[in-house]
């Protein structure tokens, strides 16, 4: 009887360990960027005030592994980033002087992928 109980526990332990969610995995958020009121339509992106700083800021976020994916479609920029929660994602992004100076607007939403894949 004792051996059967020990055997049952040994079988169940891996399921208990691997069935728990990994709390160290941060959720994803999607940030959608549009042109802000400070954007000068007469200038190229590289000529815009704060654009160089914006690029440097995004580079820093990539190195810190906050940014999972970045893309552009139509007139909208898009980032998928990792953060502890929605407020933390917004706080991270609003450190960008280009947002503070209204070169861009950003809206942030929780992002839950229903089909996981890869982009190469």
C-alpha positions as CSV (number, residue, x, y, z in Angstrom):
1,X,0.0,0.0,0.0
2,X,2.8,2.4,1.0
3,X,4.6,1.6,-2.3
4,X,1.5,2.3,-4.3
5,X,1.1,5.7,-2.6
6,X,4.7,6.7,-3.3
7,X,4.5,5.5,-6.9
8,X,1.3,7.6,-7.4
9,X,3.0,10.7,-6.0
10,X,6.0,10.2,-8.2
11,X,3.7,10.0,-11.2
12,X,1.8,13.2,-10.2
13,X,4.6,15.5,-9.3
14,X,5.7,16.3,-13.0
15,X,2.1,17.1,-13.9
16,X,1.8,19.4,-10.9
17,X,5.0,21.2,-11.7
18,X,4.5,21.7,-15.5
19,X,0.8,22.5,-15.3
20,X,1.4,25.7,-13.3
21,X,1.8,28.9,-15.3
22,X,5.2,30.4,-15.5
23,X,4.8,33.7,-13.6
24,X,8.2,34.9,-15.0
25,X,6.7,35.2,-18.5
26,X,5.5,38.7,-19.0
27,X,2.4,39.4,-21.1
28,X,2.5,41.0,-24.5
29,X,1.0,44.4,-25.4
30,X,0.5,46.0,-28.8
31,X,1.4,49.7,-29.3
32,X,-0.1,51.4,-32.3
33,X,1.7,54.6,-33.4
34,X,0.1,57.4,-35.5
35,X,1.5,60.8,-36.4
36,X,1.1,63.4,-33.8
37,X,0.3,67.1,-34.0
38,X,4.0,68.0,-34.0
39,X,4.7,66.0,-37.2
40,X,5.7,68.4,-40.0
41,X,4.2,67.0,-43.3
42,X,6.8,69.1,-45.3
43,X,9.7,67.1,-43.8
44,X,11.0,63.6,-44.3
45,X,11.0,61.4,-41.2
46,X,14.7,61.7,-40.6
47,X,14.3,65.5,-40.6
48,X,11.6,65.6,-37.9
49,X,12.5,67.0,-34.5
50,X,13.0,64.1,-32.0
51,X,13.0,61.4,-34.7
52,X,16.6,60.5,-34.1
53,X,16.0,60.3,-30.3
54,X,12.9,58.1,-31.0
55,X,14.9,55.7,-33.1
56,X,17.6,55.5,-30.3
57,X,14.9,54.9,-27.7
58,X,13.4,52.0,-29.7
59,X,16.9,50.6,-30.2
60,X,17.3,50.7,-26.4
61,X,14.0,48.8,-25.9
62,X,15.1,46.1,-28.4
63,X,18.4,45.6,-26.5
64,X,16.5,45.4,-23.2
65,X,14.2,42.7,-24.8
66,X,11.1,44.7,-24.3
67,X,10.3,44.8,-28.0
68,X,9.2,41.4,-29.5
69,X,8.3,42.7,-32.9
70,X,8.0,46.0,-34.8
71,X,6.3,46.8,-38.0
72,X,4.7,49.5,-40.1
73,X,1.5,49.3,-42.1
74,X,-0.2,52.1,-44.0
75,X,0.4,55.2,-41.8
76,X,0.6,53.2,-38.6
77,X,3.6,51.9,-36.7
78,X,3.2,48.9,-34.5
79,X,5.2,47.4,-31.6
80,X,4.6,44.2,-29.7
81,X,6.3,44.5,-26.4
82,X,6.6,42.7,-23.1
83,X,5.7,44.4,-19.8
84,X,4.3,43.4,-16.4
85,X,0.9,45.0,-17.1
86,X,-0.8,47.7,-19.3
87,X,0.3,50.6,-17.0
88,X,3.9,49.4,-17.1
89,X,3.8,49.1,-20.9
90,X,2.5,52.7,-21.1
91,X,5.1,54.0,-18.7
92,X,7.9,52.3,-20.7
93,X,6.7,53.9,-23.9
94,X,6.1,57.4,-22.6
95,X,9.8,57.7,-21.7
96,X,10.2,58.4,-25.4
97,X,10.6,62.2,-26.0
98,X,8.9,61.8,-29.4
99,X,5.7,60.9,-27.6
100,X,6.2,63.5,-24.9
101,X,6.6,66.2,-27.6
102,X,3.7,64.8,-29.7
103,X,5.7,63.8,-32.7
104,X,3.7,60.5,-32.4
105,X,0.5,59.4,-30.6
106,X,0.4,55.9,-29.2
107,X,-2.4,53.6,-28.1
108,X,-1.6,50.5,-26.1
109,X,-3.7,47.3,-25.8
110,X,-3.2,43.9,-24.3
111,X,-2.1,41.5,-27.0
112,X,-3.1,37.8,-26.8
113,X,-2.0,35.7,-29.7
114,X,-4.4,32.9,-30.5
115,X,-2.0,31.3,-33.0
116,X,1.6,31.3,-32.2
117,X,4.1,31.3,-35.1
118,X,7.3,32.9,-36.2
119,X,8.3,35.7,-38.5
120,X,11.6,35.5,-40.3
